[in-house]
Amino acid sequence: MPSIAEEILLLALDDEKGIFVYGPDIHLKIALSGAVLMELALANRLDTDLDRLFVVNPSPVGDDVLDEVLAGIAACESERPAGYWLNEIGEGAEAIRQRLIDRLVDRGILRRVEKKVFGIFETRRYPVVDDRAEGEVKRRIADVLLSDEIPDPRDVVIIGLVLACDLLETVLHTREAKKVRPRAEQIARMDLIGREVRNAINELRGSVDALASTGGTAK
């Protein structure tokens, strides 16, 4: 099964064009940062309270991306809130994204297409080759949102990130997405660390959007 961050990437990808359609680039970086933290929480490596995110088990999980992030958090001399780590991980999120994309390419889920525009600028696209992984996460989340079934913890995480990152309409059509939003919000409140991560995501997005509206820039 793809990691949570890989599933978020697949949800944010335009299948035919092979480009990420999810808003400003910084938003996707924040989403990936949140996905990494949530994956570590599900692996019982991290926990949080109202003021801090902290390591409960520093042992590696066997995933190079997750283990590097976990080691960085464990090495910090003082405990920090979730928002701090979203920002910190976000600084290296482009490298994380590329590593995750490389994994998806290696597994035959995406294909890398490189070409030059005007013979100068190099561009990369990642058309979907095998849509089973993307289709599976979309069906799984749609089934939960369109029913009264109790979701498993992984789907609670995915739904929370989908809401925080405005990806609900990539899972369901617009009309259905509006209809199930209250249930999605109810599910997203089920997980404490997820709430803290989503609050931090929303705060960071608000800051980024405010900066963009005044003509500023963000990394």
N, C-alpha and C positions, 0 to 999 in steps of 0.2 A: 504494500500500500504506500502511495506517496506520502511524504511528510505534510504537516499542516501548511507549512510555507510553500511547498510545491503545489498543493491544491489551491492556495490563494493565487499563485501565479497563473495556474491554468484557468481559474475563473476570470482573471483580469486580461486574458489574452483573446484577441480577435482571431478566431480559428482560421479564417481564410487569408487575412492579410498578414498574420503572423506578427502583429505588433500589440503592445500593451495599451489597452484603450482606457484604462482606469485613471482618469484625471491627471493632475500634475505629478511629475515623477517623484517628488518628495512624499506624496501620499502613499504611493506604492512602497517606498522604502520604509515608512512608518508601519505599514501593514505587515511587511515581512519581519520587521523587528518584533512586533507584537506576536506574530505567529511563532517565532523562535522561542520567545519567553513562555508562551503557552504550551508549546511542545515540551519544554523542560519542566514545566509545572505538572503536566500530565505524567511525566516520567518520574515524578516525586523527587525532583532535584531542587525545585524552587517553591517558595511559598511567599505570602504577603500578608500584611495587615494594613491598617489605615495609613501608616506612615512610611513603610519600608518594604522592599522586596529583598528576600534573603535566601541563602543557600541552606538547604536542609540535608543534602547529600552531595558531596563534591565528586563522587566517582563518575567516570565517563559513561556515556550511554552507548558509545560505539558509532556515533555519527560525527564526522569531522567538523561540520558546521556547528552543531549543537555543543560539542565538547569544547570548542574554542571559546564560544560565548560563555559557557558555564565556568571555564577556567578563569576567564576575565572577571566575572562577577565574584568568584570565590577569592580571587587575589586582591580585591579591593579592601583597603584597610578599614573602611567604614561602610555601614549599610546605607543604601540609598533608596529613594522611592522608585516605583515602576517607571515614572516619566523620565527620570534621569537615564535609566538603562535603555529606554526606547530611543532617546536622543543619541546615546553613546553607540548603541548598535547601529543606529541609522547612519552614523558617519561612515561605516564600512558596509552599508547595505548593498551598494552597487556590486561589490566583490561577492557578497553572499548571493545576490540574485544571479550573477553569472555562473557561480558554482552550481546553483540549483538548476539553472537552465542546462548546463553541461550534463548534469545527471539525467535530465529528461531527454536530452538528445541521445546520450549513450544508451538509454533504455528503449530507444525507438519510438518515444511518444511525440517528440518534436523533431523537426528537421531544420538545420541551420542553413540559411541562404545569405550569401555575402555578395554584394555588388557595389559598383561605384556610381555615384550620381554626378553627371557632367564630367565623368572620367577622373574626378578628384576626390569627392567625399565618399568614404566607405560607409555602407549601411548594412545592418544585419536584420534579418527577419526570421521568425521561427514558426512556420506553418505547422499545424497539427498533422501528424502522420497517423497516429493511433489514438482515436478519441475515446477509448474505453475508460481511461482513468478520469478524464474530465466528465464524461457522461455519468460515471458512477457517483462522483461527489455531487453533481447536480441532482441526480435522482434521489440520492440519500437525503440531502437537505430538503428538497421539495417534498418528499414523503413525510418528513417530520413536520414541516410547516403546514401541510395540508391535512394533517390528522391530529388526533389527540394523544398519540403515543408519547411515552416518556423517552426523550433522546438520551443516547449514551454521552459520556463526558466529552468525547472527541467532537461530536456533532454540536454540543453546546458551545464549545470553543469556536468551531467554524462559523456557526450562526452569529455569535457575538462579533467576530471579526468582519463577517460579511456586512453586518449592520453598521459597524463603526467605519467601514471603508466604502460604503455606498455601492456594494456589489450585489444587492438583492435582486436587481433587475437583470443581472447576468444569469441568475438561477431560475427566475420565473418571469413571465411576461408582465408588463407594467401593471395591468389591472389586477392580476393575481398578487403581485408584489405588494401593492397598496392594501389589499384585503388581508394578507397574512402578517403585515408589519406588527400589529399589536401582539400576536402570538410570538413572533420572532423576538420582540423586546422582552416579553415575559420569560422566554427561554434564556435569553442572554443574561438575565439577572440571577440565574441559578448558581453562578460560579463566582466566588469572591475575587480570586486573582484575575479572572476575566473582566470583572467590573472595574478593577483598578487599572488594568491595561487599557480598556476601552476609554475610561475617563481621561487617561493620559494621552491616548491617541486623539481624542476629540479636542483636548486643550492644545496640543501641538498643531493639529490641523487648523484650529481657529487662529493661532498665532501666524502660521504660514499664510493663510488666506488673507488675513488683515495686512500682512506685509506686502503681499502681491497686489492688493487693491490700492496701495499707496505708491506702487512702482518700485518697491524694494525687491530684493532677491533673497532666496534661501538656498542652502546646499541641498 
